[in-house]
Amino acid sequence: MLESDIVPNFEGKIMCKKLRDLDGLTSDEILLISGVDSYPVNMQTVLKKLGIKSGAMDFSQIEAQIPEVIKRRGSILGAVTIRNDDVNIFYSTGSTEHRKKFTLAHELAHCCLNAASLRKGHIEFRFDENTSDPKEVAANIFAGQLLIPEKPLRKMYNSLVIPAADVMAREFEVSTHVMEARLEYLGLGFYSPKNYDDMNGEANV
């Protein structure tokens, strides 16, 4: 989320065409438009079909200029920039594959959910923080819906004797944390790695 003391808007106040196209789209609509109908969801394919450029970026120089913000909000994980009619999404250099994937989905979520606030010349950062900010929470939920569509998730869930979060996470190529958050959002019970440890402990008593 952009803070005015980090990077101000540059000059424009008009939403770019690509954002107008994305404004209000749901995760299911994004997948439909992108032609992605299987999992794991390839975010590079999704973004390419949407005409959005993506890549790695070293944020260390920016972080060095805002030590107090970084101390409060954590390191920069990603960013979305709006220049002219181009939308670019970046993830931090050295990100794990899971974090890279979620960052791309999270920033795309902002383009769909908060397009009206992403003006030309805007830069929006994603920080490594736990936040209750409604926009960030909504972007996280959207990203989970995009990376783990409900229909295939429920099909897999119902096929498992033990609904293990880490097993499902591997199939969708997301972190176990992201999978657990998605299952909790849908109200589906699950076993986590901690549950396994507890079960093994009980079996050994």
N, C-alpha and C positions, 0 to 999 in steps of 0.2 A: 504494500500500500504506500502511495507516494506521500512523503512529508514535505511541506513547503520549504523547510530549512535544508533539504537535501538537494533536490533538483526542481527548479520551477518549470512551469509550462513555458514553451518558447514563444509562439506568436499566435497560433490559430485558435479559433473557437468553434470551428465547424467540424462535425463528425465526418471522418473519411468514409468513402463508399463501402469499403470492406467491412467496417464496423456497422454500417447501416444494414448490410446483408446479414451480419451475425447477431445483431441486436434482438434479444428475446428468444433465440433458438434454444431448444432443450437439448440435452445430451443425446436422446434418441434421434432427434432431427439431425444433429451433427453427424452421427454415425450413418444415417440414411443418405445424406448429401454426399458423404465421403465414400460411400459404397463399401463400408466396412461392416460385414455381417457375421464375423467370427471372432473368436478370442484366441490368444491374447490380442488386445487392441494395439495396433502399431501407430503410435502417435505421429511418427514422421510421415506415414502415409496419410493420416487424417489432415495434418497441417498442409501437406503438399497439395492435396485435393482442394483445400480451402484457399490456396494461394497465399499461405502465410509462411514466411521464411523463419527458420529456427537454427540455432547453433550454440556453441559453448562460448562463454565469456569469462574473463578473469576480472572479478570485481574487487580485487585487493586494493587497487589504487583509490577507488571510491570509498571503500571501507576505511582506509587510512585517513580520509578527510572528515569522516563522521564518527570518531571513536565513541562519543557519548550515545549516539543512536545505536551503534553496534553493540555496545555494552548493555543497552536496555532491550534491544529487539533481536539480537543474535546476528549471525552472518547473513549476507545476501545470497539467497538460493537461486533467484531468477529474476527476470524482468520482462516487461512487454513495452515496446516503444512504438509510437505512432508518428510516422513521418510522411507528409503528403497523403497519398492513398495507400501506403504500405504499412502493414502490421508485421512486426518482427518479435519473436519470442526467444529469449535466451535462458540458458541454464548455466549454473556455475561450473567452471572448469574443475574437473576432478569429482564431479557428482557420481554417485553410484548409479547403475542403470535404473534401479527402482526410483530413486530420488529424481533423476533426470526426467523420467516418464511422468511422474506425478506433478513435477513443476510445470512441464509443458501443458498438462491437462488443467492444472490450476490457473495458469495464466490465460489459457483459452477460455476458461470459465468466466473470468473477469470481462473478456471481450463480449461474451453473450449476456451476462447478467448486469454489467455496469457500463455498457457501451456509451451511454450518454455522458458519462464523466471522463471518458478517455478521448480527449480532444487531440487534434493535430498538434504535434510537438510535445505530447505527454510521455512521461516515463513512469511506469508503475513497477515497484520492486516487491519481491516476495522475500520476507525475512524468515530466519529459522527461529520462530517463536511460537509458543502456545498462546493463542489469543482468543478472546471471546467476541472480537469485532464481528458483527453480523455479516458484513460483506465477505470477510475471510472465511467464516464458518460456511457460508453459502457456497463459496468457491470450492471449498474442500469437499462438500457434499456433491456438487456438480462433477468434480473431478472423479470422485468415487463412482458415480453413476456412469460416467463416460468410460472409465477403464474396466468397470465390472458391471456390465449391463444386467438388469434384474432377471430377465428370462433365462439366459444360459446359467446364471448363478444358481437360481432355484432348481434348475434341472440337475446340475451337478450336486447340489446340496442334498436333494432327494435320492440321489443314487449312492450316497455314501452311508455305510453302516455307522461310522463315527464321523460326524461333521467337523473335521479338523481344519481349523483356520489356516494353518501353515500349508496343508496339502492343497487347499483351494487357492491360496496365494501363489503357490508355484505354478499352478495351471494358468492363472491369469497374469502371471509375471508381474506381480505387485508385492510390496512388502507385507509381512504378516500384520503389521500395525494397520495398514490401509484396509486390508481384508477384514480385520476385526471391527474396524469402524463402520465398514459397509454393512456387515452382518448385524451389528447393533442397531444401525439406522433402520434396517428392515425388520427388526424384532426377531431375528433368527438366532437361536441358541447355538453355541459352538464350543469346541474344545480348543484350548490354546496350549502351546508348549508347556506352560506352567501346570495345566491340568494333567498333562502326561506325567510330570514329575510327581505330582500329588498321588496319582493313581499307582505309579510304580512304588512309591513309598508305602502306600497302604498294602500293596500286594506282598511287600517284603516283610511286613510286620509279623 
